[in-house]
Amino acid sequence: MGTSVSNPTAILQTLQGFLRKWWSEFNLQTRLMAAATLVVSLLMSGLTFWAVNTIQEDAQLVDTRFGRDVGLLLAANVAPMIADKNLTEVARFSSRFYENTSNIRYMIYADPSGKIFFGIPYSEETVQNSLTLERRIELPQIDPHNFDQPFVRQHHTPNGDVTDVFIPLQYQGKSLGVLAIGINPNPAAVNSSNLTRDVTIAVFISIWVMVILGAVFNALTITQPIKELLLGVKNIAAGNFKQRITLPFGGELGELIVNFNEMAERLERYEAQNIEELTAEKAKLDTLVSTIADGAMLVDTNLELLLVNPTARRLFAWENKPIIGENLLENLPPEITAQLTQPLRELAADQGSLLFAPGHGPQEKEEDKTYAPEEFRISLTQPFPRTIRLMLTQVLDQNRENLRGIVMTVQDITREVELNEAKSQFISNVSHELRTPLFNIKSFIETLSEFGEDLSEVERKEFLETANHETDRLSRLVNDVLDLSRLESSKIYQLDAVDLHQLIEQSLRSYQLNAKDKQLQLEKILDPDLPLALGNYDLLLQVMTNLIGNSFKFTKAGGKIIVRAYALHRSNLRAEDGPGLVRVEISDTGIGIDPEDQAAIFERFFRVENRVHTLEGTGLGLSIVKNIIAKHQSQIHLVSEVGVGTTFWFDLAVYQSMLMVVG
């Protein structure tokens, strides 16, 4: 029961929705035209139906008058016959009258009680039944004061409306009954009415057929092209310049379609040209950004990353991380986030400091305004200790009015910081080392100058020897500083064949007398088939002199100093070591070096003798040795044990009849 009710409702709602959607697709002009057509068609239909009703009313009035006149005439003629009960004559007269008049549908005679005693037309069944059945007619209420006026009414039949006329039958003031006559409608009036109705319907249908055909024609010839043009314009506005309209129309509409297609084609070519230029410029920019040594990042006003170059990815370990579109502050190390959160938010809110370009006064033009970048130096501990420099710069639009983003450049200045610290420490150490001999020289010379006459010859000689000794020490310090500076510079040294036999012999010869004085034993153990080494003779001689001198300094009387040189066998070499190496070792039986000092022994101005309460040496010898060996693409090593002795050793490449230049 519920389904039978809901289905028609659903169908009606669907139909209403379809009609509402269909109506909403029409524009205002179409709706006004449809409303005007509806009003005109309804007005014409109303006028037509009014004319039909008028014709029908006139026809009914004619029928009424005709029926009343015929009834009165017939009643006047048959009333004497009915009074004489001459029904045969009544029947004959009525039949003749009925047959001669086609407008009469029926004639019925009834007595005052409504009993029918004669009627035309009649059938055989009616005649037979009339012998046994009593037929009656319901008489209308006739005004007794106006009994001479017939009563008229109408009833509808399948063949049209029939006018019923009831005429009282009177004779000599006596009521004999009622004559009921049925009058057929006027055929001409009926035909005219039907024609008028049919014409009205045809006109109404024709109007709407014309409207529908006009709407279809309009949709096919005007609306459809306009919709296609509208869709094409929307696609063009959305950036789809491949849009074309291929409707076969001529005239002004066809010209409009042709011009639209030409416009789309030009825009497509222009877009392709612009895209090519933009792609080229973007490629240049990407290449420039990706090849700069500094890290570069671009963020929008929401601090979301728009661009990150490879250097920045490497500095912050973002190589395999989809960082674009992420919030910058959420991906930076904690040390950077803590310092940059507030400045970045101020810059993003356009609250940065507005500075003016140099050379402009208070009357500076708007286009001369520049935002000074903010610089930060931050030390990081993870994944390894380093120091970076960050600079924040606002990016403005072409008119320099609206903020578009923020550029952050990152520089790893760890090496710079270390060099600055080393330079400061070096200057401090050199100043300290220079101050001591200079102070001693100045003190003794001032004493000799002021109190020389009061001093004995021995004292004056002792003072002069001390000043001379300090001068030599100052000279050695200056020479070592110059040597170290020259080694740490980019000076180019030529490497050639070096005879280690000659080199070691010359180095030991200069210490023979010192060895006798200090009661030290000098010994050399050289491989008889020792090959020529690749190196710089003067630099290697300085290495040997420094290492042997250190051994003399820290080896007590009765000790031994041994210099060894031998070629390494292939079984002791690695593939990356090259074709062959020669190892040089300098061993002593001196005091040895504490393990805690071995890591810093090659640093500048670090002196082991400070721990043994001596002040000899500049603290630069081993640093010079380290730099010289590095120039030979090798490293200096040591093995030491306190109270046992120390061994320094390094490897040199075997000379292969080639000349090398290193810097």
Secondary structure as UniProt FT lines:
FT   HELIX           2..24
FT   HELIX           28..83
FT   TURN            84..85
FT   HELIX           87..99
FT   TURN            102..103
FT   STRAND          104..110
FT   TURN            112..113
FT   STRAND          115..120
FT   HELIX           124..130
FT   TURN            131..132
FT   HELIX           144..146
FT   TURN            147..148
FT   STRAND          151..157
FT   TURN            158..159
FT   STRAND          160..171
FT   TURN            172..173
FT   STRAND          174..183
FT   HELIX           187..218
FT   HELIX           219..223
FT   HELIX           224..237
FT   TURN            238..239
FT   TURN            241..242
FT   HELIX           251..291
FT   STRAND          295..299
FT   TURN            301..302
FT   STRAND          304..308
FT   HELIX           310..315
FT   TURN            316..317
FT   TURN            319..320
FT   TURN            324..325
FT   TURN            329..331
FT   HELIX           334..348
FT   TURN            349..350
FT   STRAND          354..356
FT   TURN            358..359
FT   TURN            362..363
FT   HELIX           366..368
FT   STRAND          369..371
FT   STRAND          374..380
FT   STRAND          386..396
FT   TURN            398..399
FT   STRAND          403..412
FT   HELIX           414..451
FT   HELIX           452..454
FT   HELIX           457..488
FT   TURN            489..490
FT   STRAND          493..498
FT   HELIX           500..509
FT   TURN            510..511
FT   HELIX           512..518
FT   STRAND          521..526
FT   TURN            528..529
FT   STRAND          533..535
FT   HELIX           537..554
FT   TURN            557..558
FT   STRAND          560..567
FT   HELIX           570..572
FT   HELIX           575..577
FT   STRAND          581..588
FT   HELIX           595..598
FT   TURN            599..602
FT   TURN            604..605
FT   HELIX           608..612
FT   HELIX           621..631
FT   TURN            632..633
FT   STRAND          636..641
FT   TURN            642..644
FT   STRAND          645..654
FT   STRAND          660..662
//
